[in-house]
Amino acid sequence: MIIHLKSTVTAHEANQLAETLKAFHVQSDGVQILITGSGIKELPSTLADKADNYWVFPNDIQLASKKYRSEKRTVDLGNVKIGGATHNTVLIGGPCSVESEEQIRTSAQLLTSLGLTTLRGGCYKPRTSPYSFQGLGLEGLKLLAKMREEFGLKVITEARDATHIQEIIDYTDIIQVGAKAMYDQGILRACAKTDKPVLIKRGFGTTLQEFVQAAEFVMSGGNMNVVLCERGLRTFETGTRFTLDLCGVAWLQEYTNLPIILDPSHAMGYAYGVPALARACVAMGIDGLLIEAHPDPKVAKSDASQQLDHEQFKALYQSLKPVAESVGYKIV
């Protein structure tokens, strides 16, 4: 249940009520909000004269539910907005991993030349094997921040665990919670304590409800700047790395109020299939794409097979524009 308290209720009083009810207390758009578990079906009598409005939900998808907020939420990055009524499809590009200053600068130059706004690059890599490249860590973050300063780009990188969340907050514009970290409550709760935008990737064995409930962890802690990212499920198929769940995307669009970004690079696992998948994604009227691109994929230290080279990325960008326009969107 979500309960909007009357404007006469102070934040201190709201905290006391939350403690009594064992509820979450957040403030959003100047409104004091209490959030209880989905097991409560009626407004507690103690709140009868303090509540302005309330909503009852059948499950723990609450703040992200369209039943609560019918309009899509907007994540504001300053020079670009994700979601809301903007009809932007934000094309986020860059390498899987930040490997060197020359490599990430070349990637930043590519995006700038196309008029794009947001650079991706992994600095802390949660690799399946301990012997694979684990990322440059803080050094990589500083390189991303340097590119942001030089080129005016927004930057996004992934959190491997909660110990370096503050570093990511300090050096980047969007915190990425990867598929392997989606259940990590340390990361989710740390993300809830900042207003920095958070992009949560769907775990490859995760139901849609579990996926959205990960977003609820962040939102119930007070950070409403959450974006969902579909990146493919693990199925019986072995010809591709994962299976991109466009049916799930349609469900998220119907039932949640969160912006949705798709990652066809990780879903396909091979560069040859990424452009066609990306066009299919854009045709659904999505809020963003996450595409891996490397100056020379053959020498990439991670995910070499799925990264586009820069000429392929340019061709992809050109092919996406008419598809976006056909559904009333714009690639930015």
C-alpha positions in Angstrom: 0.0 0.0 0.0 1.1 3.5 -0.8 -0.2 6.3 1.4 0.1 10.0 0.6 0.0 12.0 3.8 -1.7 15.4 4.1 0.5 18.5 3.7 0.0 19.3 7.3 2.0 16.2 8.4 5.6 17.0 9.0 8.6 14.8 8.0 9.2 14.1 11.6 5.6 12.9 12.2 5.8 10.9 9.0 8.9 9.1 10.3 7.2 8.3 13.6 4.2 6.9 11.7 6.5 4.8 9.5 8.2 3.4 12.6 4.9 2.5 14.2 3.6 0.8 11.0 6.9 -0.7 10.1 6.6 1.1 6.8 9.0 2.9 4.5 8.9 6.7 4.5 10.0 8.7 1.5 9.4 12.2 0.3 8.8 12.7 -3.4 7.7 16.0 -5.2 7.1 17.5 -1.8 4.7 14.8 -0.7 5.3 12.6 2.4 4.7 9.0 1.4 4.4 5.8 3.5 4.8 2.5 1.8 3.7 -0.8 3.5 3.9 -4.4 2.3 1.3 -5.7 -0.1 -0.3 -7.7 2.7 -2.1 -4.6 4.1 -5.4 -4.2 2.2 -7.1 -1.4 4.2 -5.9 2.0 5.4 -4.9 1.7 9.1 -7.3 3.5 11.3 -4.4 5.5 12.9 -4.0 7.2 9.5 -7.6 8.0 8.8 -7.2 11.7 9.6 -3.6 12.0 8.2 -4.0 10.4 4.8 -4.7 12.4 1.7 -4.9 9.4 -0.7 -3.9 5.8 -0.8 -3.5 2.9 -3.2 -3.7 -0.9 -2.6 -1.6 -3.3 -4.7 -1.9 -7.1 -5.3 1.9 -7.5 -5.0 5.1 -5.6 -4.2 5.3 -3.6 -7.4 4.1 -0.3 -6.0 6.0 2.9 -6.7 6.9 1.5 -10.2 3.3 0.6 -10.9 1.2 2.4 -13.5 -1.7 2.0 -11.1 0.0 4.4 -8.8 1.5 6.7 -11.4 0.1 6.4 -14.9 2.7 8.7 -16.7 6.2 7.4 -17.4 8.8 8.8 -15.0 11.5 11.1 -16.3 15.2 10.7 -15.5 16.8 14.0 -16.1 20.5 14.0 -17.0 20.6 17.8 -17.7 21.5 17.7 -21.4 19.2 14.8 -22.1 16.1 13.2 -20.5 15.3 9.5 -20.4 11.6 8.6 -20.4 8.7 10.9 -19.6 7.0 12.5 -22.5 10.2 13.3 -24.3 10.0 10.5 -26.9 13.8 10.2 -26.8 15.6 7.0 -27.5 19.0 7.6 -25.9 21.7 5.7 -27.7 24.4 4.9 -25.1 27.6 3.7 -26.8 31.1 2.8 -25.9 33.3 -0.2 -25.1 32.6 -3.1 -22.7 35.6 -2.0 -20.6 37.7 1.1 -20.3 41.1 -0.2 -21.4 43.2 3.0 -22.0 42.9 6.7 -22.4 43.4 6.5 -26.2 40.6 3.9 -26.5 38.0 5.7 -24.4 38.9 9.1 -26.0 38.3 7.6 -29.5 35.0 6.3 -28.3 34.0 9.7 -26.9 35.0 11.3 -30.2 32.7 8.9 -32.0 29.7 9.7 -30.0 30.4 13.5 -30.2 30.7 13.3 -34.0 27.2 11.8 -34.1 25.6 14.3 -31.7 25.1 11.6 -29.1 25.2 12.3 -25.4 26.1 9.3 -23.2 29.2 7.2 -23.0 29.4 3.7 -21.4 32.5 1.9 -20.2 33.1 -0.7 -17.6 35.7 0.0 -14.9 34.8 -2.7 -12.3 34.1 -5.9 -14.3 32.1 -8.7 -12.6 33.6 -11.4 -14.8 32.5 -15.0 -14.8 36.2 -16.2 -14.6 38.6 -14.8 -12.1 41.3 -15.0 -14.8 39.6 -12.6 -17.1 40.3 -8.8 -17.3 38.7 -7.3 -14.2 38.7 -3.6 -15.3 40.9 -0.6 -14.4 38.9 0.3 -11.3 39.3 3.9 -10.1 41.8 4.6 -12.9 39.0 3.8 -15.4 36.6 6.0 -13.5 39.0 8.9 -13.7 39.3 8.4 -17.5 35.5 8.4 -17.9 35.3 11.6 -15.9 38.1 13.1 -18.0 36.1 12.3 -21.2 33.0 13.9 -19.6 34.9 17.1 -18.9 36.5 17.2 -22.4 33.5 16.3 -24.5 30.5 17.2 -22.4 29.2 13.7 -22.4 27.3 11.9 -19.6 28.9 8.7 -18.5 27.7 5.4 -17.1 29.5 2.5 -15.5 28.7 -0.7 -13.6 29.0 -1.3 -9.9 30.5 -4.7 -9.0 29.8 -4.4 -5.3 28.8 -1.8 -2.7 32.3 -0.9 -1.7 32.9 1.4 -4.6 29.4 3.0 -5.0 30.7 6.3 -3.7 33.5 6.4 -6.3 31.0 5.7 -9.1 28.7 8.5 -7.7 31.7 10.9 -7.6 33.0 10.2 -11.2 29.9 9.2 -13.3 26.4 10.3 -14.1 24.5 7.0 -14.0 25.1 3.9 -11.8 24.6 0.7 -13.7 23.5 -2.3 -11.6 24.5 -5.4 -13.7 22.6 -8.6 -14.2 24.8 -10.4 -11.7 24.3 -7.7 -9.1 20.5 -7.2 -9.5 19.9 -9.2 -6.2 22.7 -7.5 -4.3 20.8 -5.6 -1.6 24.0 -3.9 -0.6 24.3 -2.2 -4.0 20.6 -1.5 -4.2 20.4 0.0 -0.8 23.5 2.2 -1.5 21.9 3.4 -4.7 18.7 4.3 -2.8 20.7 6.7 -0.6 21.7 8.9 -3.6 19.6 10.8 -6.2 22.1 9.7 -8.9 20.2 7.9 -11.7 20.4 4.1 -11.5 20.1 1.7 -14.4 19.2 -1.8 -13.3 19.8 -4.7 -15.7 17.5 -7.7 -15.6 19.1 -10.9 -14.2 19.3 -13.6 -16.9 17.1 -16.0 -14.7 14.8 -13.3 -13.3 11.0 -13.0 -13.6 9.6 -9.6 -14.5 8.2 -9.1 -11.0 11.6 -9.8 -9.4 13.1 -7.4 -11.9 10.8 -4.6 -11.0 11.1 -5.4 -7.3 14.8 -4.7 -7.5 13.8 -1.2 -8.7 11.4 -1.0 -5.7 14.4 -1.5 -3.4 16.0 1.7 -4.7 12.8 3.7 -5.0 11.5 2.8 -1.5 14.7 4.1 -0.2 14.0 7.5 -1.7 15.7 7.5 -5.1 13.1 7.6 -7.9 15.6 8.0 -10.7 15.5 4.4 -11.9 15.7 3.0 -15.4 15.1 -0.7 -16.3 17.3 -2.5 -18.8 16.3 -5.7 -20.5 19.5 -7.6 -21.6 18.3 -11.1 -22.4 17.4 -14.3 -20.6 19.2 -17.6 -20.4 17.0 -20.2 -22.2 17.6 -23.6 -23.8 19.0 -21.9 -26.9 22.8 -22.1 -27.3 23.2 -20.5 -30.7 23.1 -17.0 -29.2 24.4 -15.8 -25.8 21.0 -15.1 -24.4 17.4 -14.6 -25.7 16.2 -11.0 -25.8 12.7 -10.8 -24.1 10.7 -8.3 -26.2 7.5 -9.8 -24.8 8.8 -8.8 -21.3 9.5 -5.3 -22.6 5.9 -5.0 -23.8 4.7 -6.1 -20.3 7.0 -3.5 -18.6 5.6 -0.8 -20.8 2.0 -1.8 -20.0 2.4 -2.2 -16.2 5.2 0.0 -15.0 6.0 3.7 -15.1 9.7 3.4 -15.4 11.8 4.2 -18.5 13.1 1.1 -20.4 16.4 0.7 -22.1 17.4 -2.4 -24.1 20.9 -4.0 -24.4 21.0 -6.2 -27.6 24.8 -6.5 -27.4 24.7 -8.8 -24.4 21.5 -10.6 -25.6 23.0 -11.6 -28.9 26.6 -12.0 -27.9 27.7 -11.6 -31.5 28.2 -8.3 -33.4 26.5 -9.5 -36.6 23.1 -9.7 -34.9 23.2 -6.5 -32.9 22.0 -4.0 -35.6 18.9 -5.9 -36.5 18.0 -6.5 -32.9 18.5 -2.8 -32.1 16.1 -1.8 -34.9 13.5 -4.1 -33.5 13.9 -2.6 -30.1 13.6 0.9 -31.3 10.4 0.0 -33.2 8.8 -0.7 -29.8 9.1 2.9 -28.8 11.8 2.4 -26.1 13.6 5.0 -24.1 17.2 3.9 -24.8 19.7 1.5 -26.2 22.9 0.3 -24.7 25.3 -0.7 -27.5 28.9 -1.9 -27.1 31.4 -0.4 -29.6 35.2 -0.6 -29.6 37.8 1.0 -31.8 39.2 -2.4 -32.6 37.0 -5.3 -31.3 39.6 -7.9 -32.2 41.9 -6.7 -29.4 39.1 -5.9 -26.8 39.9 -7.3 -23.3 36.3 -8.3 -22.7 33.3 -9.3 -24.8 35.2 -9.0 -28.1 32.7 -11.0 -30.2 29.7 -8.7 -29.5 31.3 -5.3 -29.8 30.7 -3.3 -33.0 33.6 -1.4 -34.6 33.1 2.3 -35.0 32.1 2.1 -38.7 29.5 -0.4 -37.8 28.3 1.8 -35.0 27.9 4.7 -37.3 25.9 2.6 -39.8 23.7 1.4 -37.0 23.0 4.9 -35.9 22.0 6.0 -39.4 19.7 2.9 -39.7 18.0 3.6 -36.4 16.9 7.2 -37.2 14.1 6.3 -39.6 12.9 3.5 -37.4 12.6 5.8 -34.5 10.9 8.5 -36.5 8.3 5.9 -37.7 7.1 5.5 -34.1 7.4 9.1 -33.1 10.8 8.9 -31.4 14.2 10.6 -31.9 17.7 9.1 -31.4 19.7 11.3 -29.1 
